[in-house]
C-alpha cells in the first residue's frame, strides 16, 4: 500500500525549487552557456562574441549579456575611447560555473555511448510492446 508523506506540500517544494529553477534556467540557456565558454579566456569584446557565437542575434546577445551581468556572472567594462571599447569578462562565480559545466561536458562525453546503447535497448523493447 502506498503511504503518502503528508509533511511535504507541493507549495513547500515549489517555494524551494523556484529560485533554483530560475537560476538553472538562466545559466543553462543556449546563449548563456556559449557566452560563458567564449569569455572564459579573458575579456572579450561584444563584436568578438557576436562573430564567435553562431546564430545569435545582436539583440539576443545584448539581452543575454545584460542578464548575465545582472546575475553577477559577467562584468562589463567601458573604456573611454572613441569609439567606446566595451569588454565583458567572467566573474569568479561564472568561472566556477564554467568548471561545473566542463565537468558536466566531460561526464556526457564519458557516458554518451552508454546512453545511446540504453536508448536503443529501451526503444527496441518498447517497439516490441506496440506490435
Buried (B, 14 or more C-beta within 10 A) or exposed (E): EEEEEEEEEEEEEEEEEEEEEEEEEBBEBEBBBBBBBBBBEEBBEBEBBEEBBEEBEEEEBEEBBEBBBEBEBBBEEEEEEEEEEBBBBBBEEBBEBBEEBEEEEEEEEEEEEEEEEEEEEEEEEEEEEEE
